[in-house]
C-alpha cells in the first residue's frame, strides 16, 4: 500500500497547467524538490466525456515538472482507451491518499493566507509525506527513515527525527526545526539543505535547526 498524490484536473489545457505549475514553483521554491519523482494519479472527473483529451501533452508537462504519472481515475471510455494507448494504468478504486498530498483540492488545508497547521499523533512511516500548509507541523511520535515532513513554517518532532524535515518551504527564513532526538537524513530551512551523519556532535540529541546569513545552524534545543 502506497500514499499517492491525486491531481484533479480542472481542464485539459497543457499550457495552462504548465503555467500553474511554474507559478507554484516560483511562489514555493522548495515545492520542486518536494514533488521530484513523486508518483501522481490524474483525476479526470471534471473533464467532459465528449471532449478530446490532451492526455499525452498533459503527461509531458507533468514529467518535465518532475512528477511521475502512474495512472488515471474517473475517466470516460474514450479517455480510458487513450490512457491504454499511452500505457497508463486505469485505477478503478480510490488510492490511499494523505491530506497533505491532494494539491488540486486542498480540502483538508485552510484557505490561502489563513493560519493552519498539522498535528500528527502517530509515527510517520518510511515513504510517507506530510505537509502542513500555512502553519507548523507537530509530530508527537517518531519520524522514521525514508519519511518526509514538510511545513510552510516550523516543524516540531517530540520523538526521534530519522527522516527528512523541510521547514519554511514557502520561503520563510525564520522557520525552525525542533526535535527531541536528531537522527535526520536531511534537514532544510527555506530551501537551504543539509544532510547529516551519525558522527555529528548533536546526533541523537535534542536539537534545533535554523537559518542565519544563508547558512543552516544546528544547536542544542535549549540554546537561543
Helices and strands as residue ranges (DSSP letters): E 5-8, H 14-27, H 31-35, E 38-43, H 55-64, E 67-73, H 77-85, G 99-101, E 116-120, E 129-132, E 135-139, E 148-151, E 155-161, E 164-167, E 176-182, E 186-189, E 192-195, E 207-212, E 215-220
